[in-house]
């Protein structure tokens, strides 16, 4: 197993800009992102930083705006590769896949924002490319959503996505659990879709 830590869109827009993360609290997720990056550097795990970009003048993530800039928690720390993206998946239109292949990586650890958007999209794309995926529950975060279909609080949305990820796409853990696994070169295990279903939980097989 060779891990890479992927730090997605930890930019000012999500902290002091137009899309402030509300759950988990940014102070918590930023501290855990910092801890994960520091542990990765100490353990020789490559760190990939992803930065979302919109055209200059855009209301969110406009290139060269304050919101576009990486938050200091990430900008001040070492990284092995930096990519810009314009779509939710960190693989779409970037060299991430090629870079990971050159490094011999087979396991991606995802942190950053937002849980249901760029984190989830990257996790699903990674699984489709044959990677094992880990998602750090307290080093990610999101906002509340409301539209014509309904309303979800940030906490409800975050937890729902974590349940879906753990059912098939990613091994979900806390940052502390992941750091312990990284230091011991241990796996977090793999999701078990059958066990996550009603049939699996009831043991009926049907």
C-alpha angles and dihedrals in degrees: 000000000000116000132202122193112225114199108195126204100327090167135146090255089074096047112030100003138074099299106046113186111239105181127075092018110262091235088062098043094044092051090050093046088053091049092049092049092048092048092047091052091048092049096045093249110150115243121216117193118201123200123192115221133195126179117283110276095029114138092236128038092353108178113263092011124125090251092054094055120099114256112255092246087068101026092057095053132079119265134181099209137014123199134178121215136185099193132057097258115075087217096056111103094345138101093242095113094049092046093050091049091053090052093050092238118165102166126057123200110201126207133157137053145012111010098205098034123038096005094051094041091052092047093052092046091049092052090050088054092052101259126137110235134210123190123197109220097201097039093060132060149169149196135250118274131207128174141136091294096055147280132285126185116227090251093051092048094046094049093045092054092047090054091049092047093050091049094066119330109056146009104245119210142152119262091250091053091049094049090052091050092046092051092049093041088237130150122241089220127244132281116260110213096184092053090049094059126087089250092052094047092048093044092227097123090216 
